[in-house]
């Protein structure tokens, strides 16, 4: 049983370099399935989700080799199946991108429903709506496997998404890249990783315009060439370290980032009284100069405040005197972690989509768990601010999305380590 053990009280100082974007990598790697030649993908984060999607492609016949710590060579030309139904597929949320990629290549796909973080139902109805408008029939096998078949060629179509969906936007882009004719996606999501996926596909020869706006136009092509491509920096990892610097009242230079992707996070930190200085590819977060102020946050699709930084900011706001309110406007059930903060002495009440935080109360160490990926790093941030030593369990969630998190926090002065606790010892302690 692995745990993170964090002793609070240290302010974070120094520099941290941000890895490639998880949310881009887990779509771009499956996108290689569409390619007619090998590709090399650089700035890949060394995280468990990337290892898992690489293993899935290998199981399907692709050659996947790690060139170095942050680069993968992928030869998709020997993929000989449109089926991805193993336990590996069920183990990650983003495995649904296999649907669009396999459908685009083979005109059919059979993929197990995904797993991953459990903070509410993640419907794929908008994905299926898009596939159906492109000409693919869909059915559910045994309640666990999506089966798609277009019985011929995919044909471009006009697709209006009923809700803004990052996953559906990217999946439809994948399927439409090689469809016959023109596809238009309206009410498309605009996140940076959508733009990155479009740039990757275009670098291979696809014809995609409008990514980053709410209307994306795709003219299908017959051939996609192999390329070397570097993934964008991870805006959520960057936001996490920015938030941790503010929570501990430290001063941290966050490097290898795209400042424009962080505008919503930067704006909230500045509203709270944090000095944030932007450079070309870095940002300095300095919370040493003045007391921080309360603030309210409403999560929204990009370019609004990202839901994936909401739990981290909840931990930050517990350290700030006054009443702050978070309005979670993206997911229905993303406050499961609140009970863990309550264990540490936070004063938070939840009313539907609102979390009302009475900040400024001292946090104290307690055994807590990661309820999902971002909630897990929120526990680390809270533990860094708490009195005493906190043990965090379920750390597999955190390792899904953060590369070398112990080393990076330690280099900033955090007292954090990973320990292995014998399961039978733990059971005796709980008896």
LINVEN-V781608 format. One record per residue. N is the residue number from 0. SS is DSSP state (A for helix, B for strand, O for the rest). PHI is phi as a letter, one per 40 degrees, with the letter a starting at -180 (999 if undefined). PSI is psi in whole degrees, 0 to 359 (* if undefined). Layout:
N;SS;PHI;PSI
N;SS;PHI;PSI
This chain:
0;O;999;110
1;B;c;145
2;B;b;154
3;B;c;133
4;B;b;120
5;B;b;125
6;B;b;122
7;O;c;172
8;O;h;349
9;O;c;129
10;O;c;146
11;O;c;129
12;B;b;148
13;B;h;209
14;B;b;147
15;B;b;137
16;B;b;130
17;O;c;140
18;O;c;177
19;B;c;157
20;O;c;121
21;A;d;313
22;A;c;338
23;A;c;316
24;A;c;319
25;A;c;352
26;A;b;322
27;A;c;323
28;A;c;311
29;A;c;329
30;A;c;335
31;A;c;336
32;A;d;326
33;A;c;343
34;O;c;147
35;O;c;2
36;O;a;168
37;O;c;154
38;B;b;155
39;B;b;124
40;B;b;122
41;B;b;169
42;O;f;38
43;O;c;130
44;O;c;138
45;O;c;78
46;O;b;166
47;A;c;326
48;A;c;321
49;A;c;318
50;A;c;321
51;A;c;314
52;A;c;328
53;A;c;319
54;A;c;322
55;A;c;315
56;A;c;321
57;A;c;317
58;A;c;337
59;O;c;357
60;O;h;355
61;O;c;153
62;B;c;120
63;B;b;118
64;B;b;138
65;B;c;113
66;B;c;316
67;B;a;191
68;O;d;330
69;O;b;22
70;B;a;139
71;B;b;135
72;B;c;126
73;B;b;122
74;B;b;106
75;O;c;1
76;O;c;340
77;O;b;10
78;O;c;124
79;O;b;19
80;O;a;148
81;O;b;11
82;B;b;135
83;B;a;91
84;O;b;14
85;O;c;172
86;A;c;330
87;A;d;318
88;A;c;319
89;A;c;343
90;O;c;358
91;O;a;144
92;A;c;313
93;A;c;3
94;A;c;345
95;A;c;346
96;A;c;344
97;A;c;331
98;A;c;306
99;A;c;319
100;A;c;314
101;A;c;320
102;A;c;319
103;A;c;326
104;A;c;312
105;A;b;354
106;O;g;13
107;B;a;159
108;B;a;146
109;B;b;109
110;B;b;135
111;B;c;146
112;O;c;142
113;O;c;162
114;O;b;231
115;O;g;212
116;O;c;141
117;O;b;85
118;O;b;42
119;O;h;164
120;O;c;133
121;O;b;87
122;O;c;150
123;O;b;25
124;A;c;324
125;A;c;328
126;A;c;309
127;A;c;323
128;A;d;314
129;A;c;314
130;A;c;318
131;A;c;320
132;A;c;337
133;O;c;352
134;O;h;9
135;O;b;128
136;B;c;150
137;B;b;146
138;B;a;161
139;B;b;124
140;B;b;121
141;O;f;28
142;O;g;10
143;O;b;349
144;B;b;128
145;B;c;128
146;B;b;123
147;B;b;142
148;B;a;124
149;O;c;357
150;O;f;42
151;O;i;225
152;O;c;149
153;O;c;142
154;B;b;132
155;O;d;150
156;O;a;168
157;B;c;119
158;B;b;122
159;B;b;120
160;O;c;129
161;O;c;329
162;O;b;153
163;O;c;117
164;O;b;118
165;A;c;310
166;A;c;316
167;A;c;319
168;A;d;314
169;A;c;320
170;A;c;320
171;A;c;321
172;A;d;316
173;A;c;311
174;A;c;324
175;A;c;345
176;O;d;328
177;O;b;13
178;O;c;159
179;B;c;126
180;O;g;200
181;B;b;134
182;B;b;137
183;B;b;123
184;B;b;117
185;B;b;153
186;O;g;37
187;O;c;152
188;O;c;159
189;O;b;15
190;O;c;154
191;A;d;326
192;A;c;340
193;A;c;316
194;A;c;320
195;A;c;318
196;A;c;316
197;A;c;318
198;A;c;320
199;A;c;311
200;A;c;318
201;A;c;324
202;A;c;335
203;O;c;351
204;O;h;3
205;O;c;166
206;B;b;87
207;B;b;127
208;B;b;146
209;O;g;0
210;O;c;133
211;O;h;351
212;O;b;179
213;O;c;5
214;B;b;118
215;B;b;131
216;B;b;130
217;B;b;119
218;B;c;118
219;O;c;148
220;O;b;165
221;O;c;335
222;O;b;138
223;O;b;125
224;O;c;158
225;O;c;146
226;O;a;165
227;B;c;128
228;B;b;139
229;B;b;127
230;O;c;149
231;O;c;160
232;B;c;158
233;O;c;108
234;A;c;329
235;A;c;322
236;A;c;317
237;A;c;314
238;A;c;327
239;A;c;313
240;A;c;327
241;A;c;317
242;A;c;318
243;A;c;321
244;A;c;316
245;A;c;318
246;A;c;323
247;O;c;2
248;O;g;43
249;O;b;196
250;B;a;107
251;B;b;135
252;B;c;117
253;B;c;114
254;B;b;167
255;O;f;55
256;O;b;168
257;O;b;102
258;A;d;326
259;A;c;328
260;A;c;345
261;A;b;13
262;A;d;319
263;A;c;321
264;A;c;314
265;A;d;317
266;A;c;319
267;A;c;319
268;A;c;318
269;A;c;321
270;A;d;329
271;O;c;352
272;O;h;9
273;O;c;137
274;B;c;119
275;B;b;118
276;B;b;123
277;B;c;139
278;O;b;187
279;O;c;313
280;O;b;27
281;B;a;169
282;B;a;136
283;B;b;130
284;B;b;115
285;B;b;110
286;O;b;26
287;O;c;350
288;O;c;334
289;O;a;159
290;O;c;145
291;O;c;153
292;O;b;152
293;O;c;162
294;O;a;165
295;O;b;146
296;B;b;136
297;B;b;117
298;B;c;143
299;O;a;159
300;O;d;156
301;O;d;136
302;O;c;19
303;O;c;184
304;B;c;128
305;O;c;134
306;A;d;332
307;A;c;353
308;A;b;2
309;A;c;312
310;A;c;322
311;A;c;318
312;A;c;332
313;A;c;317
314;A;c;316
315;A;d;314
316;A;c;339
317;A;c;339
318;O;c;357
319;O;b;123
320;O;d;144
321;B;h;178
322;B;c;118
323;B;b;148
324;B;b;130
325;B;b;131
326;B;b;106
327;O;c;107
328;O;b;9
329;O;b;308
330;O;b;146
331;O;c;334
332;O;b;50
333;O;b;16
334;O;b;18
335;O;c;330
336;O;c;344
337;A;d;321
338;A;d;328
339;A;c;320
340;A;c;325
341;A;c;324
342;A;d;331
343;O;c;3
344;O;g;4
345;O;c;150
346;B;b;99
347;B;b;134
348;B;b;145
349;B;b;129
350;B;b;101
351;O;f;244
352;O;c;1
353;B;b;137
354;B;b;119
355;B;b;115
356;B;b;119
357;B;c;96
358;B;c;173
359;O;g;358
360;O;c;141
361;O;c;130
362;O;c;144
363;B;b;150
364;O;c;145
365;O;a;156
366;O;c;122
367;B;b;170
368;B;b;155
369;O;c;120
370;O;c;343
371;O;a;181
372;A;d;303
373;A;c;327
374;A;c;328
375;A;c;315
376;A;c;336
377;A;c;325
378;A;c;323
379;A;c;315
380;A;c;316
381;A;c;319
382;A;c;326
383;A;c;333
384;A;c;350
385;O;c;158
386;B;c;125
387;O;h;193
388;B;b;124
389;B;b;136
390;B;b;130
391;B;b;124
392;B;b;179
393;O;f;39
394;O;c;352
395;A;c;331
396;A;c;315
397;A;c;319
398;A;c;348
399;O;c;329
400;O;b;1
401;O;b;119
402;O;c;131
403;O;f;46
404;A;c;326
405;A;c;314
406;A;c;319
407;A;c;315
408;A;c;321
409;A;c;321
410;A;c;339
411;O;c;359
412;O;h;4
413;O;c;146
414;B;c;90
415;B;a;138
416;B;a;163
417;B;b;129
418;B;b;157
419;B;b;124
420;O;b;126
421;O;d;133
422;A;c;321
423;A;c;327
424;A;c;317
425;A;c;319
426;A;c;321
427;A;c;323
428;A;c;330
429;A;c;351
430;O;c;*
